[in-house]
Amino acid sequence: MTTSPQYTSVEQYIAAQPQDKQPVLTQLRQTVLASLPEGFCECINYNMIGYVVPHELFPAGYHCDPILPLPFMNLAVQKNHYGFYHMGIYAMPELESWFRVRYAEVVPTKLDMGKSCIRFKNPKHIPYDLIGELVSKVSVDDWISVYQRLKK
């Protein structure tokens, strides 16, 4: 059994991906960073590129493991797709509804989405502007509030 390397930086994660996947992953990352509300921090989280609420803003951390900051989004290269994980879509039904409608308006292919994971198999159909808009819709305070309400 082989184990995947444990990444310590976003740059290391990107460099470790297949060369043909790096430009798309970099563009996804730049899209997220350009739209990321103030307060979220980029890091390696779950051995992927993560966007979290740091302990400075939410000292309790993630209830499953309080040592970890409160997770919100992740980006990853998987075997057959690029994964964009957005916990707000899972936790906020109105945000999910909005996203599904907008996606259908701007992307010619069917949405491939799990509870919080949006899978992009064809990089030509990644709606970067829509991803940026989605990222910008939830502030740190919004996310903490939703998280605390759902955790009860």
N, CA, C and O atoms as a GROMACS GRO file, in nm:
protein
  608
    1MET      N    1   0.084  -0.119   0.000
    1MET     CA    2   0.000   0.000   0.000
    1MET      C    3   0.088   0.125   0.000
    1MET      O    4   0.181   0.137   0.080
    2THR      N    5   0.058   0.215  -0.091
    2THR     CA    6   0.134   0.340  -0.094
    2THR      C    7   0.054   0.448  -0.025
    2THR      O    8  -0.069   0.450  -0.031
    3THR      N    9   0.124   0.537   0.038
    3THR     CA   10   0.057   0.650   0.102
    3THR      C   11   0.092   0.775   0.025
    3THR      O   12   0.201   0.789  -0.030
    4SER      N   13  -0.003   0.867   0.021
    4SER     CA   14   0.024   0.991  -0.050
    4SER      C   15   0.110   1.081   0.038
    4SER      O   16   0.106   1.072   0.160
    5PRO      N   17   0.189   1.166  -0.026
    5PRO     CA   18   0.274   1.256   0.053
    5PRO      C   19   0.189   1.352   0.135
    5PRO      O   20   0.077   1.385   0.097
    6GLN      N   21   0.242   1.394   0.246
    6GLN     CA   22   0.175   1.494   0.328
    6GLN      C   23   0.231   1.631   0.290
    6GLN      O   24   0.350   1.658   0.309
    7TYR      N   25   0.146   1.716   0.237
    7TYR     CA   26   0.189   1.846   0.189
    7TYR      C   27   0.197   1.946   0.304
    7TYR      O   28   0.117   1.941   0.397
    8THR      N   29   0.294   2.035   0.296
    8THR     CA   30   0.311   2.136   0.400
    8THR      C   31   0.287   2.278   0.350
    8THR      O   32   0.280   2.371   0.429
    9SER      N   33   0.273   2.294   0.217
    9SER     CA   34   0.243   2.426   0.164
    9SER      C   35   0.159   2.411   0.037
    9SER      O   36   0.159   2.307  -0.028
   10VAL      N   37   0.089   2.518   0.005
   10VAL     CA   38   0.007   2.519  -0.116
   10VAL      C   39   0.096   2.504  -0.239
   10VAL      O   40   0.061   2.432  -0.332
   11GLU      N   41   0.208   2.571  -0.239
   11GLU     CA   42   0.300   2.563  -0.353
   11GLU      C   43   0.350   2.418  -0.371
   11GLU      O   44   0.361   2.370  -0.484
   12GLN      N   45   0.380   2.352  -0.262
   12GLN     CA   46   0.424   2.212  -0.268
   12GLN      C   47   0.313   2.124  -0.325
   12GLN      O   48   0.338   2.036  -0.407
   13TYR      N   49   0.190   2.148  -0.282
   13TYR     CA   50   0.076   2.070  -0.332
   13TYR      C   51   0.063   2.087  -0.484
   13TYR      O   52   0.049   1.989  -0.556
   14ILE      N   53   0.067   2.211  -0.530
   14ILE     CA   54   0.052   2.237  -0.674
   14ILE      C   55   0.166   2.173  -0.752
   14ILE      O   56   0.143   2.110  -0.855
   15ALA      N   57   0.289   2.190  -0.704
   15ALA     CA   58   0.406   2.135  -0.774
   15ALA      C   59   0.403   1.983  -0.781
   15ALA      O   60   0.461   1.924  -0.872
   16ALA      N   61   0.336   1.919  -0.687
   16ALA     CA   62   0.330   1.773  -0.683
   16ALA      C   63   0.225   1.715  -0.779
   16ALA      O   64   0.221   1.594  -0.801
   17GLN      N   65   0.142   1.800  -0.836
   17GLN     CA   66   0.038   1.753  -0.927
   17GLN      C   67   0.096   1.732  -1.066
   17GLN      O   68   0.198   1.790  -1.100
   18PRO      N   69   0.030   1.648  -1.147
   18PRO     CA   70   0.078   1.630  -1.285
   18PRO      C   71   0.088   1.765  -1.356
   18PRO      O   72   0.004   1.853  -1.337
   19GLN      N   73   0.191   1.779  -1.437
   19GLN     CA   74   0.218   1.907  -1.504
   19GLN      C   75   0.098   1.960  -1.581
   19GLN      O   76   0.074   2.081  -1.582
   20ASP      N   77   0.023   1.872  -1.646
   20ASP     CA   78  -0.091   1.918  -1.726
   20ASP      C   79  -0.207   1.966  -1.639
   20ASP      O   80  -0.296   2.034  -1.688
   21LYS      N   81  -0.207   1.931  -1.512
   21LYS     CA   82  -0.315   1.973  -1.420
   21LYS      C   83  -0.282   2.103  -1.347
   21LYS      O   84  -0.372   2.170  -1.297
   22GLN      N   85  -0.155   2.138  -1.340
   22GLN     CA   86  -0.114   2.254  -1.262
   22GLN      C   87  -0.173   2.387  -1.310
   22GLN      O   88  -0.214   2.466  -1.225
   23PRO      N   89  -0.180   2.415  -1.440
   23PRO     CA   90  -0.237   2.544  -1.482
   23PRO      C   91  -0.383   2.561  -1.442
   23PRO      O   92  -0.423   2.670  -1.400
   24VAL      N   93  -0.463   2.457  -1.455
   24VAL     CA   94  -0.605   2.466  -1.418
   24VAL      C   95  -0.618   2.484  -1.266
   24VAL      O   96  -0.696   2.566  -1.219
   25LEU      N   97  -0.542   2.405  -1.190
   25LEU     CA   98  -0.545   2.418  -1.044
   25LEU      C   99  -0.501   2.558  -1.002
   25LEU      O  100  -0.561   2.618  -0.913
   26THR      N  101  -0.399   2.610  -1.065
   26THR     CA  102  -0.352   2.746  -1.035
   26THR      C  103  -0.459   2.850  -1.068
   26THR      O  104  -0.479   2.944  -0.992
   27GLN      N  105  -0.527   2.832  -1.180
   27GLN     CA  106  -0.633   2.927  -1.216
   27GLN      C  107  -0.750   2.918  -1.117
   27GLN      O  108  -0.806   3.020  -1.079
   28LEU      N  109  -0.786   2.797  -1.076
   28LEU     CA  110  -0.892   2.783  -0.974
   28LEU      C  111  -0.850   2.854  -0.845
   28LEU      O  112  -0.928   2.927  -0.784
   29ARG      N  113  -0.726   2.831  -0.804
   29ARG     CA  114  -0.675   2.895  -0.682
   29ARG      C  115  -0.679   3.047  -0.695
   29ARG      O  116  -0.724   3.115  -0.603
   30GLN      N  117  -0.634   3.100  -0.807
   30GLN     CA  118  -0.634   3.245  -0.827
   30GLN      C  119  -0.776   3.301  -0.825
   30GLN      O  120  -0.801   3.410  -0.774
   31THR      N  121  -0.870   3.225  -0.881
   31THR     CA  122  -1.011   3.266  -0.880
   31THR      C  123  -1.062   3.274  -0.736
   31THR      O  124  -1.128   3.371  -0.699
   32VAL      N  125  -1.030   3.173  -0.657
   32VAL     CA  126  -1.073   3.173  -0.516
   32VAL      C  127  -1.009   3.290  -0.442
   32VAL      O  128  -1.078   3.365  -0.373
   33LEU      N  129  -0.879   3.306  -0.455
   33LEU     CA  130  -0.809   3.412  -0.382
   33LEU      C  131  -0.859   3.551  -0.420
   33LEU      O  132  -0.866   3.640  -0.334
   34ALA      N  133  -0.893   3.570  -0.545
   34ALA     CA  134  -0.941   3.702  -0.591
   34ALA      C  135  -1.078   3.736  -0.532
   34ALA      O  136  -1.113   3.853  -0.522
   35SER      N  137  -1.154   3.636  -0.493
   35SER     CA  138  -1.290   3.658  -0.444
   35SER      C  139  -1.309   3.624  -0.297
   35SER      O  140  -1.418   3.643  -0.243
   36LEU      N  141  -1.206   3.576  -0.233
   36LEU     CA  142  -1.215   3.529  -0.095
   36LEU      C  143  -1.243   3.643   0.002
   36LEU      O  144  -1.166   3.739   0.008
   37PRO      N  145  -1.352   3.634   0.077
   37PRO     CA  146  -1.380   3.739   0.175
   37PRO      C  147  -1.270   3.749   0.281
   37PRO      O  148  -1.203   3.651   0.313
   38GLU      N  149  -1.255   3.868   0.332
   38GLU     CA  150  -1.154   3.894   0.433
   38GLU      C  151  -1.175   3.802   0.554
   38GLU      O  152  -1.287   3.777   0.597
   39GLY      N  153  -1.064   3.753   0.607
   39GLY     CA  154  -1.067   3.670   0.727
   39GLY      C  155  -1.037   3.524   0.702
   39GLY      O  156  -0.976   3.459   0.787
   40PHE      N  157  -1.079   3.471   0.587
   40PHE     CA  158  -1.045   3.333   0.555
   40PHE      C  159  -0.896   3.325   0.527
   40PHE      O  160  -0.836   3.420   0.477
   41CYS      N  161  -0.836   3.212   0.559
   41CYS     CA  162  -0.693   3.191   0.534
   41CYS      C  163  -0.673   3.070   0.444
   41CYS      O  164  -0.746   2.971   0.453
   42GLU      N  165  -0.574   3.080   0.358
   42GLU     CA  166  -0.538   2.968   0.272
   42GLU      C  167  -0.433   2.884   0.344
   42GLU      O  168  -0.341   2.939   0.405
   43CYS      N  169  -0.446   2.753   0.335
   43CYS     CA  170  -0.351   2.662   0.399
   43CYS      C  171  -0.365   2.524   0.336
   43CYS      O  172  -0.444   2.504   0.244
   44ILE      N  173  -0.288   2.431   0.387
   44ILE     CA  174  -0.310   2.291   0.353
   44ILE      C  175  -0.406   2.238   0.459
   44ILE      O  176  -0.379   2.247   0.579
   45ASN      N  177  -0.517   2.183   0.414
   45ASN     CA  178  -0.621   2.133   0.503
   45ASN      C  179  -0.670   2.000   0.444
   45ASN      O  180  -0.710   1.995   0.327
   46TYR      N  181  -0.666   1.896   0.522
   46TYR     CA  182  -0.700   1.762   0.472
   46TYR      C  183  -0.614   1.723   0.352
   46TYR      O  184  -0.659   1.654   0.261
   47ASN      N  185  -0.489   1.768   0.355
   47ASN     CA  186  -0.390   1.739   0.252
   47ASN      C  187  -0.432   1.790   0.114
   47ASN      O  188  -0.393   1.734   0.011
   48MET      N  189  -0.511   1.897   0.114
   48MET     CA  190  -0.553   1.967  -0.008
   48MET      C  191  -0.532   2.116   0.017
   48MET      O  192  -0.496   2.157   0.128
   49ILE      N  193  -0.555   2.196  -0.085
   49ILE     CA  194  -0.555   2.340  -0.066
   49ILE      C  195  -0.684   2.373   0.009
   49ILE      O  196  -0.793   2.337  -0.035
   50GLY      N  197  -0.670   2.440   0.122
   50GLY     CA  198  -0.787   2.469   0.204
   50GLY      C  199  -0.804   2.617   0.232
   50GLY      O  200  -0.708   2.695   0.229
   51TYR      N  201  -0.928   2.654   0.260
   51TYR     CA  202  -0.963   2.790   0.299
   51TYR      C  203  -1.043   2.775   0.427
   51TYR      O  204  -1.149   2.713   0.429
   52VAL      N  205  -0.990   2.833   0.533
   52VAL     CA  206  -1.042   2.807   0.668
   52VAL      C  207  -1.063   2.937   0.744
   52VAL      O  208  -1.012   3.043   0.706
   53VAL      N  209  -1.139   2.925   0.852
   53VAL     CA  210  -1.149   3.035   0.949
   53VAL      C  211  -1.041   3.007   1.053
   53VAL      O  212  -1.049   2.907   1.124
   54PRO      N  213  -0.942   3.094   1.064
   54PRO     CA  214  -0.831   3.067   1.156
   54PRO      C  215  -0.876   3.074   1.302
   54PRO      O  216  -0.978   3.135   1.335
   55HIS      N  217  -0.798   3.009   1.388
   55HIS     CA  218  -0.829   3.008   1.531
   55HIS      C  219  -0.836   3.150   1.590
   55HIS      O  220  -0.907   3.172   1.688
   56GLU      N  221  -0.764   3.244   1.531
   56GLU     CA  222  -0.768   3.382   1.582
   56GLU      C  223  -0.910   3.438   1.574
   56GLU      O  224  -0.950   3.519   1.658
   57LEU      N  225  -0.987   3.395   1.472
   57LEU     CA  226  -1.124   3.444   1.454
   57LEU      C  227  -1.228   3.349   1.512
   57LEU      O  228  -1.338   3.392   1.547
   58PHE      N  229  -1.194   3.222   1.524
   58PHE     CA  230  -1.285   3.123   1.580
   58PHE      C  231  -1.202   3.024   1.663
   58PHE      O  232  -1.166   2.917   1.614
   59PRO      N  233  -1.172   3.062   1.788
   59PRO     CA  234  -1.082   2.982   1.871
   59PRO      C  235  -1.126   2.837   1.894
   59PRO      O  236  -1.042   2.751   1.917
   60ALA      N  237  -1.255   2.811   1.888
   60ALA     CA  238  -1.303   2.674   1.914
   60ALA      C  239  -1.257   2.576   1.807
   60ALA      O  240  -1.249   2.456   1.833
   61GLY      N  241  -1.226   2.625   1.688
   61GLY     CA  242  -1.183   2.536   1.581
   61GLY      C  243  -1.295   2.444   1.535
   61GLY      O  244  -1.413   2.470   1.560
   62TYR      N  245  -1.256   2.338   1.468
   62TYR     CA  246  -1.351   2.243   1.410
   62TYR      C  247  -1.392   2.143   1.518
   62TYR      O  248  -1.305   2.084   1.582
   63HIS      N  249  -1.521   2.123   1.539
   63HIS     CA  250  -1.568   2.040   1.651
   63HIS      C  251  -1.518   1.896   1.644
   63HIS      O  252  -1.501   1.832   1.748
   64CYS      N  253  -1.495   1.843   1.525
   64CYS     CA  254  -1.445   1.706   1.511
   64CYS      C  255  -1.300   1.694   1.557
   64CYS      O  256  -1.257   1.588   1.602
   65ASP      N  257  -1.226   1.802   1.545
   65ASP     CA  258  -1.087   1.808   1.588
   65ASP      C  259  -1.052   1.954   1.614
   65ASP      O  260  -1.006   2.023   1.523
   66PRO      N  261  -1.073   2.003   1.737
   66PRO     CA  262  -1.053   2.145   1.767
   66PRO      C  263  -0.913   2.200   1.739
   66PRO      O  264  -0.893   2.321   1.735
   67ILE      N  265  -0.817   2.112   1.720
   67ILE     CA  266  -0.683   2.158   1.684
   67ILE      C  267  -0.686   2.219   1.544
   67ILE      O  268  -0.606   2.307   1.511
   68LEU      N  269  -0.778   2.170   1.461
   68LEU     CA  270  -0.791   2.221   1.324
   68LEU      C  271  -0.874   2.348   1.321
   68LEU      O  272  -0.969   2.362   1.398
   69PRO      N  273  -0.838   2.442   1.232
   69PRO     CA  274  -0.924   2.559   1.214
   69PRO      C  275  -1.055   2.517   1.147
   69PRO      O  276  -1.063   2.409   1.088
   70LEU      N  277  -1.155   2.602   1.156
   70LEU     CA  278  -1.285   2.572   1.099
   70LEU      C  279  -1.275   2.569   0.946
   70LEU      O  280  -1.246   2.672   0.884
   71PRO      N  281  -1.298   2.452   0.883
   71PRO     CA  282  -1.287   2.442   0.738
   71PRO      C  283  -1.404   2.508   0.666
   71PRO      O  284  -1.514   2.517   0.720
   72PHE      N  285  -1.379   2.553   0.544
   72PHE     CA  286  -1.485   2.612   0.463
   72PHE      C  287  -1.480   2.563   0.318
   72PHE      O  288  -1.581   2.517   0.265
   73MET      N  289  -1.364   2.573   0.253
   73MET     CA  290  -1.351   2.530   0.114
   73MET      C  291  -1.220   2.456   0.095
   73MET      O  292  -1.124   2.474   0.171
   74ASN      N  293  -1.217   2.371  -0.008
   74ASN     CA  294  -1.094   2.303  -0.046
   74ASN      C  295  -1.088   2.291  -0.198
   74ASN      O  296  -1.190   2.289  -0.266
   75LEU      N  297  -0.966   2.284  -0.249
   75LEU     CA  298  -0.940   2.256  -0.390
   75LEU      C  299  -0.849   2.135  -0.396
   75LEU      O  300  -0.756   2.121  -0.316
   76ALA      N  301  -0.875   2.046  -0.492
   76ALA     CA  302  -0.790   1.928  -0.506
   76ALA      C  303  -0.791   1.878  -0.649
   76ALA      O  304  -0.886   1.897  -0.724
   77VAL      N  305  -0.681   1.814  -0.683
   77VAL     CA  306  -0.675   1.739  -0.808
   77VAL      C  307  -0.698   1.594  -0.769
   77VAL      O  308  -0.622   1.536  -0.691
   78GLN      N  309  -0.802   1.536  -0.824
   78GLN     CA  310  -0.832   1.395  -0.802
   78GLN      C  311  -0.796   1.319  -0.929
   78GLN      O  312  -0.757   1.379  -1.029
   79LYS      N  313  -0.809   1.189  -0.926
   79LYS     CA  314  -0.766   1.108  -1.040
   79LYS      C  315  -0.836   1.148  -1.171
   79LYS      O  316  -0.772   1.161  -1.274
   80ASN      N  317  -0.968   1.169  -1.165
   80ASN     CA  318  -1.045   1.196  -1.286
   80ASN      C  319  -1.114   1.332  -1.288
   80ASN      O  320  -1.196   1.358  -1.376
   81HIS      N  321  -1.083   1.417  -1.193
   81HIS     CA  322  -1.149   1.548  -1.190
   81HIS      C  323  -1.073   1.645  -1.100
   81HIS      O  324  -0.984   1.608  -1.024
   82TYR      N  325  -1.114   1.771  -1.112
   82TYR     CA  326  -1.071   1.874  -1.017
   82TYR      C  327  -1.185   1.886  -0.918
   82TYR      O  328  -1.302   1.898  -0.957
   83GLY      N  329  -1.153   1.883  -0.790
   83GLY     CA  330  -1.257   1.893  -0.688
   83GLY      C  331  -1.258   2.031  -0.624
   83GLY      O  332  -1.154   2.082  -0.583
   84PHE      N  333  -1.376   2.088  -0.617
   84PHE     CA  334  -1.396   2.216  -0.547
   84PHE      C  335  -1.498   2.187  -0.438
   84PHE      O  336  -1.616   2.162  -0.466
   85TYR      N  337  -1.452   2.189  -0.314
   85TYR     CA  338  -1.535   2.154  -0.200
   85TYR      C  339  -1.578   2.283  -0.131
   85TYR      O  340  -1.494   2.361  -0.087
   86HIS      N  341  -1.708   2.305  -0.121
   86HIS     CA  342  -1.761   2.429  -0.063
   86HIS      C  343  -1.866   2.391   0.041
   86HIS      O  344  -1.978   2.352   0.007
   87MET      N  345  -1.830   2.403   0.168
   87MET     CA  346  -1.920   2.362   0.275
   87MET      C  347  -2.047   2.446   0.280
   87MET      O  348  -2.150   2.400   0.330
   88GLY      N  349  -2.041   2.568   0.229
   88GLY     CA  350  -2.160   2.652   0.227
   88GLY      C  351  -2.270   2.595   0.141
   88GLY      O  352  -2.388   2.609   0.173
   89ILE      N  353  -2.234   2.531   0.032
   89ILE     CA  354  -2.335   2.468  -0.055
   89ILE      C  355  -2.407   2.356   0.020
   89ILE      O  356  -2.527   2.337   0.005
   90TYR      N  357  -2.332   2.284   0.102
   90TYR     CA  358  -2.390   2.175   0.180
   90TYR      C  359  -2.477   2.227   0.294
   90TYR      O  360  -2.582   2.171   0.323
   91ALA      N  361  -2.433   2.335   0.357
   91ALA     CA  362  -2.498   2.384   0.479
   91ALA      C  363  -2.604   2.491   0.456
   91ALA      O  364  -2.683   2.519   0.546
   92MET      N  365  -2.607   2.551   0.339
   92MET     CA  366  -2.696   2.663   0.313
   92MET      C  367  -2.782   2.632   0.190
   92MET      O  368  -2.739   2.657   0.078
   93PRO      N  369  -2.903   2.579   0.210
   93PRO     CA  370  -2.987   2.539   0.097
   93PRO      C  371  -3.012   2.650  -0.005
   93PRO      O  372  -3.018   2.622  -0.125
   94GLU      N  373  -3.026   2.773   0.041
   94GLU     CA  374  -3.051   2.883  -0.052
   94GLU      C  375  -2.929   2.908  -0.142
   94GLU      O  376  -2.944   2.946  -0.258
   95LEU      N  377  -2.810   2.888  -0.087
   95LEU     CA  378  -2.688   2.903  -0.166
   95LEU      C  379  -2.677   2.791  -0.269
   95LEU      O  380  -2.640   2.815  -0.384
   96GLU      N  381  -2.709   2.670  -0.228
   96GLU     CA  382  -2.708   2.558  -0.322
   96GLU      C  383  -2.807   2.582  -0.436
   96GLU      O  384  -2.774   2.559  -0.552
   97SER      N  385  -2.927   2.626  -0.403
   97SER     CA  386  -3.028   2.653  -0.506
   97SER      C  387  -2.979   2.758  -0.604
   97SER      O  388  -2.989   2.741  -0.725
   98TRP      N  389  -2.927   2.866  -0.551
   98TRP     CA  390  -2.873   2.973  -0.636
   98TRP      C  391  -2.766   2.917  -0.729
   98TRP      O  392  -2.767   2.944  -0.849
   99PHE      N  393  -2.674   2.840  -0.673
   99PHE     CA  394  -2.564   2.787  -0.753
   99PHE      C  395  -2.614   2.695  -0.863
   99PHE      O  396  -2.568   2.705  -0.977
  100ARG      N  397  -2.706   2.608  -0.831
  100ARG     CA  398  -2.759   2.514  -0.933
  100ARG      C  399  -2.823   2.590  -1.050
  100ARG      O  400  -2.803   2.554  -1.166
  101VAL      N  401  -2.900   2.693  -1.019
  101VAL     CA  402  -2.964   2.772  -1.125
  101VAL      C  403  -2.859   2.843  -1.210
  101VAL      O  404  -2.863   2.837  -1.333
  102ARG      N  405  -2.766   2.910  -1.144
  102ARG     CA  406  -2.662   2.985  -1.217
  102ARG      C  407  -2.573   2.892  -1.299
  102ARG      O  408  -2.535   2.924  -1.412
  103TYR      N  409  -2.540   2.777  -1.243
  103TYR     CA  410  -2.457   2.682  -1.316
  103TYR      C  411  -2.527   2.640  -1.446
  103TYR      O  412  -2.465   2.639  -1.552
  104ALA      N  413  -2.653   2.607  -1.437
  104ALA     CA  414  -2.729   2.565  -1.556
  104ALA      C  415  -2.735   2.676  -1.661
  104ALA      O  416  -2.744   2.649  -1.780
  105GLU      N  417  -2.730   2.801  -1.616
  105GLU     CA  418  -2.735   2.914  -1.709
  105GLU      C  419  -2.602   2.936  -1.782
  105GLU      O  420  -2.600   2.984  -1.895
  106VAL      N  421  -2.491   2.900  -1.718
  106VAL     CA  422  -2.360   2.936  -1.776
  106VAL      C  423  -2.275   2.819  -1.824
  106VAL      O  424  -2.176   2.840  -1.893
  107VAL      N  425  -2.311   2.697  -1.788
  107VAL     CA  426  -2.230   2.581  -1.826
  107VAL      C  427  -2.314   2.486  -1.911
  107VAL      O  428  -2.426   2.452  -1.873
  108PRO      N  429  -2.262   2.443  -2.025
  108PRO     CA  430  -2.341   2.359  -2.115
  108PRO      C  431  -2.353   2.213  -2.071
  108PRO      O  432  -2.430   2.137  -2.130
  109THR      N  433  -2.279   2.173  -1.969
  109THR     CA  434  -2.283   2.033  -1.924
  109THR      C  435  -2.356   2.022  -1.790
  109THR      O  436  -2.373   2.120  -1.718
  110LYS      N  437  -2.399   1.901  -1.760
  110LYS     CA  438  -2.470   1.873  -1.636
  110LYS      C  439  -2.378   1.894  -1.516
  110LYS      O  440  -2.260   1.860  -1.520
  111LEU      N  441  -2.433   1.949  -1.410
  111LEU     CA  442  -2.360   1.970  -1.285
  111LEU      C  443  -2.330   1.835  -1.221
  111LEU      O  444  -2.421   1.754  -1.202
  112ASP      N  445  -2.204   1.812  -1.187
  112ASP     CA  446  -2.161   1.690  -1.118
  112ASP      C  447  -2.124   1.732  -0.976
  112ASP      O  448  -2.013   1.781  -0.952
  113MET      N  449  -2.217   1.712  -0.884
  113MET     CA  450  -2.198   1.764  -0.748
  113MET      C  451  -2.246   1.664  -0.645
  113MET      O  452  -2.350   1.601  -0.661
  114GLY      N  453  -2.167   1.649  -0.539
  114GLY     CA  454  -2.207   1.572  -0.422
  114GLY      C  455  -2.258   1.668  -0.317
  114GLY      O  456  -2.309   1.776  -0.350
  115LYS      N  457  -2.246   1.632  -0.191
  115LYS     CA  458  -2.298   1.718  -0.084
  115LYS      C  459  -2.227   1.854  -0.079
  115LYS      O  460  -2.291   1.958  -0.069
  116SER      N  461  -2.095   1.850  -0.087
  116SER     CA  462  -2.022   1.977  -0.088
  116SER      C  463  -1.918   1.982  -0.199
  116SER      O  464  -1.848   2.082  -0.214
  117CYS      N  465  -1.906   1.876  -0.275
  117CYS     CA  466  -1.802   1.867  -0.378
  117CYS      C  467  -1.859   1.890  -0.516
  117CYS      O  468  -1.954   1.823  -0.559
  118ILE      N  469  -1.800   1.985  -0.585
  118ILE     CA  470  -1.832   2.007  -0.726
  118ILE      C  471  -1.715   1.947  -0.803
  118ILE      O  472  -1.600   1.984  -0.783
  119ARG      N  473  -1.747   1.855  -0.893
  119ARG     CA  474  -1.644   1.786  -0.970
  119ARG      C  475  -1.640   1.841  -1.112
  119ARG      O  476  -1.742   1.848  -1.181
  120PHE      N  477  -1.521   1.881  -1.153
  120PHE     CA  478  -1.501   1.930  -1.288
  120PHE      C  479  -1.413   1.830  -1.363
  120PHE      O  480  -1.293   1.822  -1.339
  121LYS      N  481  -1.474   1.754  -1.452
  121LYS     CA  482  -1.399   1.654  -1.528
  121LYS      C  483  -1.336   1.715  -1.652
  121LYS      O  484  -1.228   1.672  -1.694
  122ASN      N  485  -1.402   1.813  -1.712
  122ASN     CA  486  -1.350   1.879  -1.831
  122ASN      C  487  -1.313   2.022  -1.795
  122ASN      O  488  -1.402   2.105  -1.771
  123PRO      N  489  -1.184   2.054  -1.791
  123PRO     CA  490  -1.145   2.190  -1.750
  123PRO      C  491  -1.200   2.300  -1.839
  123PRO      O  492  -1.207   2.415  -1.798
  124LYS      N  493  -1.238   2.265  -1.963
  124LYS     CA  494  -1.295   2.366  -2.053
  124LYS      C  495  -1.430   2.416  -2.004
  124LYS      O  496  -1.478   2.521  -2.047
  125HIS      N  497  -1.493   2.341  -1.915
  125HIS     CA  498  -1.626   2.378  -1.867
  125HIS      C  499  -1.625   2.430  -1.722
  125HIS      O  500  -1.730   2.435  -1.658
  126ILE      N  501  -1.509   2.468  -1.672
  126ILE     CA  502  -1.503   2.524  -1.538
  126ILE      C  503  -1.549   2.670  -1.546
  126ILE      O  504  -1.487   2.751  -1.615
  127PRO      N  505  -1.656   2.704  -1.475
  127PRO     CA  506  -1.707   2.842  -1.479
  127PRO      C  507  -1.634   2.931  -1.376
  127PRO      O  508  -1.686   2.956  -1.267
  128TYR      N  509  -1.516   2.976  -1.411
  128TYR     CA  510  -1.433   3.050  -1.316
  128TYR      C  511  -1.506   3.171  -1.258
  128TYR      O  512  -1.498   3.196  -1.138
  129ASP      N  513  -1.576   3.246  -1.341
  129ASP     CA  514  -1.648   3.364  -1.290
  129ASP      C  515  -1.754   3.323  -1.189
  129ASP      O  516  -1.772   3.390  -1.086
  130LEU      N  517  -1.824   3.216  -1.217
  130LEU     CA  518  -1.927   3.168  -1.124
  130LEU      C  519  -1.865   3.118  -0.994
  130LEU      O  520  -1.920   3.141  -0.887
  131ILE      N  521  -1.752   3.050  -1.003
  131ILE     CA  522  -1.682   3.004  -0.882
  131ILE      C  523  -1.643   3.126  -0.799
  131ILE      O  524  -1.660   3.126  -0.677
  132GLY      N  525  -1.591   3.228  -0.864
  132GLY     CA  526  -1.555   3.351  -0.792
  132GLY      C  527  -1.675   3.414  -0.724
  132GLY      O  528  -1.665   3.459  -0.610
  133GLU      N  529  -1.787   3.416  -0.793
  133GLU     CA  530  -1.908   3.472  -0.734
  133GLU      C  531  -1.954   3.389  -0.614
  133GLU      O  532  -1.993   3.444  -0.512
  134LEU      N  533  -1.948   3.257  -0.627
  134LEU     CA  534  -1.985   3.169  -0.516
  134LEU      C  535  -1.895   3.194  -0.396
  134LEU      O  536  -1.944   3.205  -0.283
  135VAL      N  537  -1.766   3.202  -0.418
  135VAL     CA  538  -1.670   3.224  -0.309
  135VAL      C  539  -1.702   3.353  -0.235
  135VAL      O  540  -1.691   3.359  -0.112
  136SER      N  541  -1.740   3.456  -0.308
  136SER     CA  542  -1.762   3.588  -0.247
  136SER      C  543  -1.891   3.598  -0.166
  136SER      O  544  -1.909   3.694  -0.092
  137LYS      N  545  -1.981   3.503  -0.178
  137LYS     CA  546  -2.114   3.512  -0.118
  137LYS      C  547  -2.121   3.484   0.032
  137LYS      O  548  -2.221   3.517   0.095
  138VAL      N  549  -2.018   3.423   0.090
  138VAL     CA  550  -2.024   3.386   0.231
  138VAL      C  551  -1.905   3.447   0.305
  138VAL      O  552  -1.790   3.413   0.279
  139SER      N  553  -1.935   3.537   0.398
  139SER     CA  554  -1.830   3.599   0.478
  139SER      C  555  -1.789   3.505   0.591
  139SER      O  556  -1.857   3.406   0.618
  140VAL      N  557  -1.679   3.537   0.655
  140VAL     CA  558  -1.635   3.460   0.772
  140VAL      C  559  -1.745   3.460   0.879
  140VAL      O  560  -1.777   3.356   0.935
  141ASP      N  561  -1.802   3.577   0.907
  141ASP     CA  562  -1.908   3.585   1.008
  141ASP      C  563  -2.030   3.502   0.969
  141ASP      O  564  -2.090   3.435   1.053
  142ASP      N  565  -2.066   3.505   0.840
  142ASP     CA  566  -2.178   3.423   0.792
  142ASP      C  567  -2.149   3.276   0.818
  142ASP      O  568  -2.234   3.203   0.869
  143TRP      N  569  -2.028   3.232   0.782
  143TRP     CA  570  -1.993   3.092   0.794
  143TRP      C  571  -1.990   3.046   0.940
  143TRP      O  572  -2.039   2.938   0.973
  144ILE      N  573  -1.933   3.128   1.026
  144ILE     CA  574  -1.930   3.094   1.169
  144ILE      C  575  -2.073   3.081   1.221
  144ILE      O  576  -2.104   2.988   1.296
  145SER      N  577  -2.159   3.173   1.184
  145SER     CA  578  -2.298   3.170   1.229
  145SER      C  579  -2.370   3.044   1.181
  145SER      O  580  -2.439   2.979   1.260
  146VAL      N  581  -2.355   3.010   1.054
  146VAL     CA  582  -2.417   2.888   0.999
  146VAL      C  583  -2.361   2.765   1.070
  146VAL      O  584  -2.436   2.676   1.110
  147TYR      N  585  -2.232   2.761   1.085
  147TYR     CA  586  -2.166   2.646   1.150
  147TYR      C  587  -2.218   2.628   1.293
  147TYR      O  588  -2.252   2.516   1.332
  148GLN      N  589  -2.224   2.736   1.369
  148GLN     CA  590  -2.270   2.726   1.508
  148GLN      C  591  -2.416   2.684   1.516
  148GLN      O  592  -2.454   2.607   1.605
  149ARG      N  593  -2.497   2.732   1.425
  149ARG     CA  594  -2.638   2.694   1.423
  149ARG      C  595  -2.654   2.545   1.391
  149ARG      O  596  -2.735   2.476   1.453
  150LEU      N  597  -2.579   2.496   1.295
  150LEU     CA  598  -2.590   2.356   1.254
  150LEU      C  599  -2.526   2.259   1.353
  150LEU      O  600  -2.566   2.142   1.360
  151LYS      N  601  -2.430   2.306   1.426
  151LYS     CA  602  -2.356   2.219   1.521
  151LYS      C  603  -2.441   2.184   1.641
  151LYS      O  604  -2.414   2.084   1.708
  152LYS      N  605  -2.543   2.264   1.671
  152LYS     CA  606  -2.624   2.242   1.790
  152LYS      C  607  -2.708   2.118   1.782
  152LYS      O  608  -2.782   2.087   1.875
   0.00000   0.00000   0.00000
